[in-house]
Amino acid sequence: MASITPVLHGVRILSLALNLPGPAALMRCRQMGATCTKLEPPSGDPMGLYNRAAYSEMHEGVKVVTADLKTEAGQAALHKELARTDILLTSFRPSAIEKLGLGWKQLHARYPALFHVAIVGSPGEAAEAPGHDLTYLSQNDLVPGLDLPATLYADMSGSLMASEAVLKAALHQSSRYAGSGETPPQGQYIEVALSAAAAYLALPRRWGLTEPAGAVGGAHAGYRVYACKDGRVAVAALEPHFASALCKVAGVSAEQGAAMFDAATREAIASFMASHSCDELESLADAHDLPLHAMKE
């Protein structure tokens, strides 16, 4: 079988973005075939200092060049790269972009076919406000207790939105590679807000799905995390056939099984789980085709 050409093959991306969302987006673009270059300040990317493994994985296959953009030499290096770039990726506040001489009016006048994908904290005028993954999640009711979220949801979903924006830009630019003789398409400024990414992730909660009374918020007896003998077990028996199989395995009566939102059903299943080990429960799941994952302490 003939191999499929990566979707971003031939697309040249220049990134000035540091820390997590920008490099994670660049990693995705590189995996989709883009040619990726990144300019870093002399001090390097902070991610390289506090988590070298993460930095290395995100920059695999990326050409990294050191340049101080506050100097003439750094600006010369920047514009040398921009002259052969299709898409610029940044993660600065708008005021910082202006100070670097990369405001959209200036940039578009000098490089009319260039696209600029700008990752910001919040959209529009709020882009100057300070914030981070945790604040964007909390604004959208995604930090219900005192524990920190298990991962950096806004940053990582924002990186996916940024790579989606790169795909949009590449699709728009594709006509100039078609040999049609048409005028190259005009570049665009595309803003990606991490707070908007968090709001998108929060839609199921806004719809009530993940609220405590929601079907996947803990109210349904077949979609919960239960304690077991030597750890915890995540059960996702939401569909009727899965729920029926779970009740049969747990010895729950047909009457209770028909009432998956009742406290009595949850208590009966909880009692069953507590009397079995992780290995026993996973064996039962394999035997009865149950969506279940055990987590040993």
C-alpha positions, 0 to 999 in steps of 0.5 A: 500500500502507498504511504499517505503523505502527512497532512502538514508536509511542506508547511513551515512553522516558526515558533516563539512560544515557551513553556507548555501550550505552544511547544505541545502544539508544535509537537503535534504539528511536527507529528503531522509532518510540518517542518518546525523551527523554534527561536528561544531566548539565551536563557532557554525555555523554562520548561527545559529547566524544570522538566527536561524530559517534557521539553525533550519530548515536545522538541523532538525533530524541532530545529531550535535556534537561540536568539535574543529578540530584544537585540538587532542581531536577534531581530535579524535572525527572526526576520530571516526565519520569517521570510521562509515561514508559512505560520508563526506560532506565539504565546505572548501577551499582545503588548509583548508582541507589539514590543517585539515589532510583531503587531499584526499590521506590521507583520502582515504588511511585511509578510502578506501570506504569513499566518499568525497563530497566537496563543493567549490566556483570554480572548480579546482585551482580556488577553493582557490579564495574568492567568494560568491553567489553574485559574482558567479551569477554576473560572469554569467550575472545573476545580471543585475541591482543594486538590489540584487537577490531575493534568493541565487540561486548559494548556493541553486542550489549548495546544490542540486548538492551536494545532487545529488553527495551524491545520486551518491555516495550512488548508487556506494556504494550500492553493499556492502549492497547487501550481494554479498560478493564482495569487497567493492567499492572504495570511490571517491572525488566529487567536487561541485562548486557553480560557476558551479551551477550558470553557469548551472542556467545561461544556459537559458540566454546564450541561449538567452531565458531570454535576453530582446529579448527572449521569456521569457525575456520580448519580448513576450506579454504573458510572462511579469510582468505588473502593475495593479490597486493595484499591479503587475501581473505575466502572463505566457501565452506563449503557443499559446492557453494561448496567445489566451485566454489572448488576448481574455480576454484583448480585443486584436484584432486577428491581434495583438494577432497573433503578441505577440512579437510586441510592440503594443500587449504588450501596449494593454495588459498593458493597460488592466492590469492597468485598473483592480485590482489584485482580478479582474485579478485572477478571470478572470484567474480562469474563462479562465484558464490563468496562472497568479499570482497577487501580491498586493502591 
